[in-house]
Amino acid sequence: MKNILSAVIIVIKNNLQYNDVKDTINRVKQIRPELSDYDIIAGINIARRIMFREDYMTEEIKREIDMWERSD
């Protein structure tokens, strides 16, 4: 969990949460090479949730999210 939190901090501090995932993994590994791809990807996902602004959540996006959640 400590490694995931480190990844979250790096991703948010460097504003990488919406960059290409492979690019973000490479940039985070330049800073903390010991972090695994899994930890970095988990950190990206958490950073995206933390940084998501509710005012971006339009009705159209809510419907699409509901559709994706029901498809699981």
C-alpha positions as CSV (number, residue, x, y, z in Angstrom):
1,M,0.0,0.0,0.0
2,K,2.9,2.3,0.7
3,N,4.2,2.0,-2.8
4,I,0.7,2.7,-4.2
5,L,0.4,5.9,-2.1
6,S,3.9,7.0,-3.4
7,A,2.7,6.5,-6.9
8,V,-0.5,8.5,-6.2
9,I,1.6,11.4,-4.8
10,I,4.0,11.4,-7.8
11,V,1.1,11.2,-10.3
12,I,-0.8,14.1,-8.7
13,K,2.3,16.3,-8.0
14,N,3.4,16.0,-11.6
15,N,-0.2,16.3,-13.0
16,L,0.0,12.9,-14.8
17,Q,-3.3,11.4,-14.0
18,Y,-4.8,12.0,-17.5
19,N,-1.6,11.3,-19.5
20,D,-1.0,8.1,-21.5
21,V,-0.6,5.3,-19.1
22,K,2.6,4.0,-20.6
23,D,4.1,7.5,-20.5
24,T,3.0,7.9,-16.9
25,I,4.5,4.6,-15.9
26,N,7.8,5.6,-17.5
27,R,7.9,9.0,-15.9
28,V,7.0,7.6,-12.4
29,K,9.7,5.0,-12.8
30,Q,12.3,7.8,-13.5
31,I,11.5,9.2,-10.1
32,R,10.9,5.9,-8.2
33,P,12.3,2.9,-10.3
34,E,11.5,0.4,-7.5
35,L,7.7,0.9,-8.0
36,S,6.0,-1.9,-10.0
37,D,3.7,-1.3,-13.0
38,Y,0.8,-2.6,-10.8
39,D,1.5,0.0,-8.1
40,I,1.8,2.8,-10.6
41,I,-1.4,1.8,-12.4
42,A,-3.3,1.5,-9.1
43,G,-1.9,5.0,-8.2
44,I,-3.1,6.5,-11.5
45,N,-6.6,5.1,-10.8
46,I,-6.7,6.5,-7.3
47,A,-5.3,9.9,-8.5
48,R,-8.0,10.1,-11.1
49,R,-10.7,9.5,-8.5
50,I,-9.2,12.0,-6.1
51,M,-8.8,14.7,-8.8
52,F,-12.2,14.2,-10.5
53,R,-14.3,17.3,-10.3
54,E,-18.0,16.7,-9.7
55,D,-19.0,19.6,-12.0
56,Y,-17.6,17.5,-14.9
57,M,-20.2,14.8,-14.2
58,T,-22.8,15.6,-16.7
59,E,-26.0,13.6,-17.1
60,E,-24.6,12.1,-20.3
61,I,-21.4,10.9,-18.5
62,K,-23.5,9.5,-15.6
63,R,-25.6,7.5,-18.1
64,E,-22.5,6.2,-19.8
65,I,-20.9,5.2,-16.5
66,D,-24.1,3.4,-15.5
67,M,-24.1,1.5,-18.8
68,W,-20.5,0.4,-18.3
69,E,-21.2,-0.7,-14.7
70,R,-24.2,-2.7,-15.7
71,S,-22.2,-4.5,-18.4
72,D,-19.9,-6.2,-15.9
